[in-house]
Structures are given as C-alpha cells and as structure tokens.
Amino acid sequence: MMLVGFFIFATELFADNSDPEHVNPAGQKAQAQQVHGSEGGHGDEGGHAGGHGHPDLGKVLPLYACIPFACMLLSIALLPLVAGTFWHHHFGKISAFWAASLAIPFVVVYKGDAVYEILHIILADYVPFIILLWALFTVSGGILLRGTLRGTPVVNTGIILLGTILASWMGTTGAAMLLIRPFLRANDFRKNRTFMVVFFIFLVANVGGSLTPLGDPPLFLGFLHGVSFFWTMNIAPHMLLTSGILLVIYFFLDSWFFKKEGAVVPDDGEKKPLRLVGTYNFIFLGGIIAAVLMSGVLDLGEVNTLGVHRAIQDWLRDITLIVLGGLSLWATPWTLREENEFSWFPIIEVAYLFIGIFITMIPCLLLLKAGPDGAFAFLIAAVKEPFHYFWVTGVLSAFLDNAPTYLTFFNTALGSFYAGMPESASVPLLMTDKMIYLQAISTGAVFFGAVSYIGNAPNFMVRSIAAESGTAMPSFFGYILKYSLVFLIPTFVVVTVIFF
C-alpha cells in the first residue's frame, strides 16, 4: 500500500507539472515571509504561500498531492489495529516514509520552492510546536498531586470542569498536561476509563480554550491580526452551551458506568489531605505562558535561517521554553517524576508522528491558502452563510492545522464584506457589524479540533499518556465513529441551530 501510494503520487505529480513554467531553476535561493507563530507554532501571518517572491504553489498543485497525507492518517488509524507489534516498533520509520513520499517528488518537481516550503514548515511550525509541547510536558510532569482523590462521577466532572476553565487562561495544552495525570490516577480503580479520557480531550484540550487568545492557536492568530484580546468573550455563550451539554452527558455516562461496574471506592485507610508537590514548577509554567504571549506582542524584527525568515521574538520564545524546561528538569527530583509516572515515550511518539504529519500536510495547506485560485476553490466559493463558515472551518480544522484554516476563512470573510479595505479598518468592522461570521470561524476552528486525535496539539499527547498508563484508547477512526460522531457532532448541530 505504501509503495503504491508513493509511485502513484510521484508519477501523477511529474505528469501534471512537467511544464517548465511550473518549475523554478535548480538552486534558486529560498526567500521567506515573516512568521509570527502562535501556541506551538501553529499559525503564521502570511502562511506558507507567496512569501518574499516565492510563487504560490497552491495555485498549481493538484488535489491528489494530498495523497501522502491521507496515507499518513490511514497508517495512524489502521496499522495499530492490523499490525500492532509492527507499528509499535516502527511507527517512526513509517512516519519518515510518508514524509519522504511527499518530499522527494515535491523537491524534484518544484526544486527550490519545495525546499523552502519544507524548511518553512519545519522551522516555523514543527520546531516551535514540539518545543512548546516538550516544555509543557516536562514542567507539568514535575507537579505531583498527593493525597486521597478518587474518581467518582462528581469528582471527575469537577476535574474536567476545572480544566475547561483553566484552558482559556493557560492554553489547552497547558491545562491538559497539568491535569491528565491526576485524572488518570484518581480513576485507576475504574474498569471503563476510555470515555473519561475522550471527554477530557473534548473539553479540556479543545472547547475550554475558547475565551481568550491564550486558549487556542487560531484565536491567538486572530489577536495578531487585530481582533481585540477580550473580543473572544463574545463566543462565551457558544462555549458555555457546548461545554454544558458535554459535561451533562459526561456526568450521566460516568454515573451509569459507575453503577454498571459496581465500582467501590477503594479504602486506602486514613484519607490523606490533597497537596501539591513540585509547586515551583508553576513558576516555569507561568514563564511558558508569558513567553508565548510575548512572542505575539513584541516586534523585534526578523532573522533569516536557512532561507526562512522568522521573527526574532519567536526564536526568543523557543529558546526561553527550552531553558524553562531544562530548569524544571534540574529543580525537580527524578524520584518525584517517577512517582508521577513520568516517562519520555509520549513526547517521543508525538515528535516522530507529527514530523510526518506536518510534512505530508504541506500540499493541503498550500491548496487551502490559495483560496479561490487553488483546487479547493469550489469549497471556498460555497462558503457564504455563518453556518457555512462554522462547518467548513470546523471540518478542515479537525484534520488540518486549525490556525491557517482559521486565517483562510478570516481573510475570506474580510474579502467578501470589505474588499479593498486595509486590515486595520476591516477587522474592527468584522468584529462588530459582521460579528456572527467571526464567531462562526472562531468556534469552528476551536471546537472541531476535538473531532480527531490530530485536530489540536494536546489531543494525541493526552491519548499517548493515557495509553501508557494502561487506559484502552480507541483507534483513530474508533475515536471519530464511537465518540465524535455520537456526542460532538449532534452538539455542534445544536450550536448551529441556536447561534448560526
């Protein structure tokens, strides 16, 4: 299957793009656009296309250039089921194979421009993405909750509610990494834990990040483009309705399973009061949040790295995150991390798989950013009503990077209603006169991130930590079919009917 996918993609790409006007001379120096990364590097101001003199490859790429990305997702979805042992030992090689299946023909056909796109997504997106995840994973792994905490339906609902509230202020990734281990330990006596982790992903890792630009990358990107910091409070009703529905469903599910299991809270003897150990890591956690916010507020110029222009403050943020993670490792005794059941495997798994995802995703993002001039033109042209913006932005965000998806439809709305106006004048009008459209784009990009494991940065990390702890997690498609389609999509229908 892998070899067939590679040769089909390579052959068709060569066939359709052998025209010399589509190919730039070999050795052409890569130039780049300035990038202001959001949380984890998920997002930029200019996108991947057309930066500093580079042609917009999204205008000439065929739709089937997305085949390696589809194969990458299918590998993640199917191989753990049909060849579990092989996948467990070789998932890094499989990720590298699909990355190569895109990169090799892409570079041969588009030469310097393709090299630039690959370097751009690695340096401006993947590297800051994995640095942020590593820093949050490392720092949160040094915070241990000791004491007696047992996962009854009321306690579990309370933990998820707390995480949902925290997510808007410390980011979905920060809140998820902070709470997932105590949540899993509190429920180690429960037989059915899968649905608990899934709803944790729904709410803490996604929907909860709706109320401020710190919560989720797309909202941070909107903030960089002139959306006021507290404008996102205008989607509070959408967030409260969605969270309320999902929390009520979760509580009844947990109560039903608790009774069905005949669960009995273990008698651990004398109840020990809850207390946090390693609280100095909250200083490092605050530093991570401050560094992310700093990267969006300051403008220190840019620097050229291997032809990719990145803002100096973005490099400064990444270095700061590495230092903060290193300080956490130095300050926190390893015995505390062992007690917290900390290991490096989840972050290694995410790093290996997401390099393949990011590279194979390049054509999809280029096609999306080409707008009406690319192969997704039929989709862009069909988006007219608020519910169109909500669902199309959402569905694409569930499988692609939700920050550039947000930016694509943000610009589509500006072009539709305020063509020819500068962004400084049109964005305030979009925030007020056409608020419902910006609400639809914002909620679609954030909420639908919960639909799949790759919809938002912390989803796969939470899945990996839960699986390592012994919780049976659904496959890629199992997650979508058993949970997203059953619980999320009907909830989004209700949101559509009421608000859009």
C-alpha positions in Angstrom: 0.0 0.0 0.0 2.8 2.4 0.9 4.8 1.7 -2.2 1.7 2.0 -4.5 0.8 5.3 -2.8 4.3 6.7 -3.4 4.6 5.7 -7.1 1.1 6.9 -7.9 1.8 10.3 -6.3 5.2 10.7 -7.8 4.1 9.7 -11.3 1.0 11.9 -11.4 2.9 14.9 -10.0 5.5 14.6 -12.6 3.0 14.2 -15.4 0.9 17.2 -14.4 3.8 19.5 -13.6 6.5 18.8 -16.2 5.7 22.2 -17.9 8.8 24.3 -17.4 6.7 27.3 -16.3 5.8 25.3 -13.2 9.4 24.6 -12.3 11.8 27.1 -10.9 15.5 26.8 -11.8 17.5 24.4 -9.6 19.5 26.2 -6.9 17.1 29.1 -6.7 17.6 30.7 -3.3 14.7 30.3 -0.9 13.2 33.5 0.4 10.6 33.6 3.1 7.8 35.6 4.7 7.8 36.8 8.3 6.1 34.4 10.6 4.6 35.1 13.9 4.0 31.7 15.5 1.1 31.1 17.9 0.9 28.4 20.5 3.3 25.7 19.5 4.0 27.5 16.2 0.6 26.6 14.9 0.0 29.6 12.7 1.6 32.5 10.9 0.6 35.8 9.5 1.4 35.1 5.9 1.1 31.4 5.7 3.3 29.2 3.6 2.5 30.6 0.2 3.8 33.5 -1.7 6.4 34.7 0.8 9.1 37.2 -0.3 8.9 36.5 -4.0 8.1 32.8 -3.9 5.3 31.6 -6.3 2.1 30.4 -4.7 2.4 26.7 -5.3 -1.1 26.2 -4.0 -2.3 27.6 -7.4 -0.7 24.8 -9.4 -0.7 21.8 -7.1 -3.2 19.1 -7.9 -5.7 17.9 -5.3 -4.1 14.4 -5.3 -0.9 16.0 -3.9 -2.7 15.3 -0.6 -2.4 11.5 -1.1 0.7 11.1 1.3 -1.2 13.0 4.0 -4.2 10.7 3.6 -1.9 7.7 3.7 -0.2 9.0 6.8 -3.6 9.3 8.5 -4.6 5.9 7.4 -1.4 4.4 8.8 -2.1 6.0 12.2 -5.7 4.7 12.0 -5.2 1.2 10.7 -1.7 -0.1 11.4 -2.1 -0.2 15.2 -5.2 -2.4 14.6 -3.9 -4.8 11.9 -0.2 -4.8 12.7 0.1 -3.6 16.3 3.5 -5.0 17.1 5.0 -3.8 13.8 3.5 -0.3 14.4 4.8 -0.1 17.9 8.4 -0.8 16.9 8.4 1.0 13.6 6.0 4.0 13.7 8.9 6.4 13.4 10.1 4.7 10.2 6.6 4.7 8.8 6.2 8.4 9.5 9.6 9.1 7.8 8.5 7.0 4.8 5.3 9.1 4.2 7.3 12.3 4.7 9.7 11.2 2.1 6.9 10.1 -0.3 5.9 13.7 -0.3 9.2 15.5 0.0 11.2 13.6 -2.8 8.8 14.2 -5.7 7.9 17.6 -4.4 11.5 18.7 -4.4 12.3 17.1 -7.8 9.4 18.9 -9.4 9.4 22.3 -7.7 13.0 22.4 -6.7 14.0 25.4 -4.6 10.4 26.4 -3.9 9.6 23.0 -2.5 12.8 23.0 -0.3 11.6 26.4 1.0 8.1 25.1 1.9 9.6 22.0 3.7 12.1 24.1 5.6 9.4 26.6 6.4 7.0 24.1 8.0 9.8 22.5 9.9 11.4 25.7 11.3 8.3 27.9 11.6 5.7 25.3 12.6 7.0 21.9 13.7 10.0 23.0 15.8 8.1 25.6 17.9 5.2 23.1 18.1 7.3 20.3 19.5 9.3 22.7 21.8 6.1 24.0 23.4 4.7 20.5 23.8 8.0 19.3 25.3 8.2 22.3 27.7 4.7 21.9 29.0 5.0 18.1 29.2 8.3 18.4 31.1 7.1 21.1 33.5 3.7 19.6 34.2 5.4 16.2 34.8 7.1 17.8 37.8 3.9 18.8 39.5 2.5 15.9 41.6 -0.8 15.8 43.4 -0.5 13.7 46.6 -3.4 12.7 48.8 -6.6 10.8 48.6 -8.5 11.6 45.4 -10.9 9.0 43.9 -12.7 9.3 40.7 -16.4 9.3 41.4 -18.7 10.9 38.8 -18.9 14.1 40.8 -15.1 14.3 41.3 -14.4 13.5 37.7 -16.9 16.1 36.4 -15.3 18.6 38.7 -11.8 17.9 37.4 -12.9 18.3 33.8 -14.8 21.5 34.6 -11.7 22.9 36.3 -9.6 22.0 33.2 -12.2 23.6 30.9 -12.0 26.8 32.9 -8.1 26.8 33.1 -7.7 26.1 29.3 -8.7 29.6 28.2 -6.0 31.2 30.5 -3.1 28.7 30.3 -3.8 27.2 26.9 -5.5 23.9 26.1 -2.1 22.2 26.0 -1.1 23.6 29.4 -4.3 22.7 31.1 -4.4 19.2 29.6 -0.8 18.4 30.6 -1.3 19.7 34.1 -4.5 17.6 34.9 -4.3 14.4 32.9 -2.0 12.5 35.2 -4.0 13.3 38.4 -7.2 12.5 36.5 -5.9 9.1 35.4 -4.6 8.2 38.9 -7.9 9.2 40.5 -9.6 6.6 38.3 -7.1 3.8 38.4 -9.6 1.6 40.1 -12.3 2.1 37.4 -12.8 -0.5 34.7 -14.1 1.8 32.0 -11.8 4.8 31.6 -11.8 5.3 27.8 -14.8 7.6 27.7 -13.3 9.7 30.5 -10.2 10.5 28.6 -12.2 11.2 25.4 -14.4 13.7 27.2 -11.3 15.2 28.8 -9.9 15.7 25.3 -13.2 17.2 24.1 -13.4 19.8 26.9 -10.0 20.5 28.5 -7.9 20.0 25.3 -10.3 21.9 23.0 -13.6 23.6 23.8 -12.2 25.1 27.0 -9.7 27.2 25.1 -12.4 29.5 23.6 -12.4 32.5 25.8 -9.0 34.2 25.3 -6.3 34.2 22.6 -4.1 32.3 25.0 -6.5 29.4 24.9 -6.0 28.1 21.4 -3.7 28.9 18.4 -6.4 30.1 16.0 -7.6 32.7 18.5 -4.0 33.8 19.1 -3.6 34.3 15.4 -6.7 36.4 15.2 -5.3 38.5 18.0 -2.2 39.1 15.9 -4.4 40.3 13.1 -6.2 42.9 15.1 -9.0 41.0 16.9 -9.1 42.6 20.4 -7.9 40.4 23.3 -11.3 40.2 25.0 -13.4 40.0 21.9 -13.4 36.2 22.2 -15.7 36.7 25.2 -18.3 37.1 22.5 -18.2 33.4 21.9 -18.7 32.6 25.6 -22.4 31.7 25.0 -21.3 29.1 22.4 -18.6 27.8 24.7 -20.9 27.6 27.7 -23.6 25.8 25.7 -21.2 23.3 24.2 -19.4 22.7 27.5 -22.7 22.4 29.4 -24.1 19.8 27.0 -20.9 17.7 27.1 -20.5 18.0 30.8 -24.0 16.8 31.4 -23.6 13.9 29.0 -20.3 13.0 30.7 -21.8 13.1 34.2 -24.7 10.7 33.2 -22.3 8.4 31.3 -19.9 8.3 34.3 -22.8 7.7 36.7 -24.1 4.9 34.5 -20.7 3.2 34.2 -20.0 3.6 37.9 -23.2 1.7 38.8 -22.7 -0.9 36.0 -19.2 -1.7 37.2 -20.4 -1.9 40.7 -17.5 0.3 41.4 -16.4 0.6 45.0 -14.1 3.4 46.0 -11.0 1.6 47.5 -10.4 2.0 51.2 -7.0 3.5 51.4 -7.1 3.7 55.1 -6.8 7.2 56.6 -7.7 9.8 54.0 -4.8 12.0 53.3 -5.3 15.7 52.5 -4.6 16.8 49.0 -1.4 18.7 48.5 0.7 19.6 45.5 4.4 18.8 45.4 6.8 20.5 43.0 4.8 23.7 43.1 7.9 25.7 42.0 7.1 24.3 38.5 4.2 26.7 38.4 6.7 29.4 38.1 8.1 27.7 35.0 4.6 27.2 33.7 3.8 30.9 34.1 7.0 31.6 32.3 5.9 29.5 29.4 2.6 31.3 29.1 4.4 34.7 29.3 6.8 33.6 26.6 4.0 32.7 24.3 2.2 35.9 24.9 5.4 37.9 24.5 6.0 36.4 21.0 2.7 37.8 19.8 3.1 41.3 21.4 6.7 42.2 20.7 8.1 43.0 17.3 11.9 42.7 17.3 12.4 42.2 13.6 13.3 39.0 11.8 16.2 36.7 11.1 16.9 34.5 8.1 17.5 30.9 9.0 18.2 28.6 6.0 16.2 30.9 3.8 13.2 31.0 6.2 12.5 34.4 7.8 11.3 34.1 11.4 10.6 36.8 13.9 13.3 37.2 16.4 10.8 37.1 19.2 9.7 33.7 18.0 13.2 32.3 18.3 13.5 34.1 21.7 10.3 32.3 22.8 11.5 28.9 21.7 14.9 29.4 23.5 13.1 30.5 26.6 10.8 27.5 26.6 13.9 25.2 26.3 15.5 26.9 29.2 12.4 26.7 31.3 12.0 23.0 30.6 15.7 22.5 31.5 15.3 24.4 34.7 12.3 22.2 35.6 14.4 19.0 35.0 17.2 20.5 37.1 15.0 21.6 40.0 12.7 18.6 40.2 14.0 15.3 41.8 13.7 12.4 39.4 12.0 10.4 42.2 9.1 12.8 42.1 8.7 12.4 38.4 8.8 8.6 38.8 6.1 8.9 41.4 4.1 10.9 38.9 4.6 8.1 36.4 6.5 10.3 34.1 8.3 8.9 31.0 9.6 10.3 27.8 7.7 7.9 25.4 4.6 10.1 24.9 6.6 13.1 23.7 8.8 10.9 21.5 5.8 9.3 19.9 4.2 12.7 19.2 7.5 14.1 17.8 8.0 11.1 15.4 4.4 11.0 14.1 3.9 14.8 13.8 7.0 15.4 11.7 5.4 13.1 9.1 2.0 14.8 9.6 3.4 18.3 9.2 5.5 17.5 6.0 2.7 15.5 4.3 0.3 18.2 5.2 2.2 20.9 3.1 0.2 20.5 -0.1 -3.1 20.5 1.8 -2.2 23.8 3.5 -0.9 25.3 0.2 -4.2 24.4 -1.6 -6.2 25.8 1.3 -4.2 29.1 1.4 -4.5 29.5 -2.4 -8.2 30.1 -1.8 -10.3 30.7 -4.9 -7.1 30.1 -7.1 -6.4 26.6 -5.9 -8.0 23.2 -6.1 -10.2 24.0 -3.0 -11.8 26.9 -4.9 -15.1 25.0 -5.1 -15.1 24.8 -1.3 -14.1 28.4 -0.7 -16.8 29.7 -3.2 -19.5 27.7 -1.4 -18.9 29.4 1.9 -21.4 32.2 2.2 -23.6 31.9 5.3 -22.5 31.9 9.0 -23.2 28.1 9.4 -21.1 27.5 6.2 -18.2 29.2 7.9 -18.7 27.2 11.1 -18.9 23.8 9.5 -16.3 24.2 6.7 -13.8 25.9 9.0 -14.5 23.2 11.6 -14.3 20.1 9.4 -11.0 21.3 7.9 -9.7 22.2 11.4 -10.4 18.6 12.5 -7.8 17.2 10.2 -5.5 20.1 9.2 -3.7 22.8 11.2 -6.6 24.8 12.6 -4.6 28.1 12.7 -4.1 28.5 8.9 -7.6 27.2 8.4 -8.9 30.0 10.7 -6.8 32.5 8.8 -8.0 31.4 5.4 -11.7 31.9 6.3 -10.9 35.0 8.3 -9.5 36.5 5.1 -12.3 35.1 3.0 -14.8 36.9 5.2 -12.8 40.2 5.0 -12.6 39.9 1.3 -16.3 39.1 0.9 -17.6 42.1 3.0 -14.8 44.7 3.0 -12.9 44.1 -0.3 -10.1 46.7 -0.8 -10.2 47.9 2.8 -7.0 47.7 4.8 -7.0 45.1 7.6 -6.7 47.8 10.3 -10.1 49.2 9.1 -11.9 46.0 8.1 -11.2 43.8 11.2 -13.0 46.2 13.6 -16.0 46.0 11.3 -15.9 42.3 11.1 -15.8 42.2 15.0 -18.9 44.4 15.2 -21.1 44.6 12.1 -20.4 41.0 10.9 -19.7 39.5 14.3 -21.7 36.4 13.6 -19.2 35.4 10.9 -16.2 35.9 13.1 -17.9 33.9 15.8 -18.6 31.1 13.4 -15.0 31.0 12.2 -13.6 31.1 15.7 -15.9 28.5 17.2 -15.5 26.2 14.2 -11.7 26.3 14.4 -11.6 25.7 18.2 -14.5 23.3 18.7 -13.8 20.9 15.8 -10.3 20.4 17.0 -11.8 17.8 19.3 -13.1 15.7 16.4 -9.9 13.8 15.8 -6.6 13.0 17.5 -4.8 15.3 15.2 -7.3 18.2 15.5 -5.4 20.1 18.2 -1.9 19.8 19.7 -2.7 18.2 23.1 -5.2 15.5 21.8 -2.6 13.0 20.7 -0.4 13.7 23.7 -3.3 13.0 26.1 -4.1 9.8 24.2 -0.5 8.7 24.4 -0.2 9.4 28.2 -3.5 7.6 28.8 -2.5 4.6 26.8 0.9 4.3 28.5 -1.0 4.4 31.9 -3.0 1.3 30.9 -6.2 3.0 29.6 -7.5 1.4 26.4 -7.8 4.2 23.9 -9.8 3.9 20.7 -8.2 3.9 17.3 -8.1 7.0 15.1 -11.4 6.1 13.4 -12.8 4.5 16.5 -12.4 7.8 18.3 -14.3 9.6 15.5 -17.0 7.0 14.9 -17.7 6.0 18.5 -17.4 9.4 20.2 -17.1 12.4 17.9 -20.0 11.5 15.6 -22.1 10.3 18.6 -21.5 13.2 21.0 -19.7 16.1 19.4 -21.5 16.4 16.0 -25.0 16.5 17.5 -23.8 19.1 20.0 -22.5 21.2 17.1 -25.8 20.8 15.3 -27.5 22.4 18.4 -24.9 25.2 18.4 -25.7 25.8 14.7 -29.4 25.9 15.2 -29.2 28.3 18.1 -26.4 30.6 17.0 -25.9 30.4 13.3 
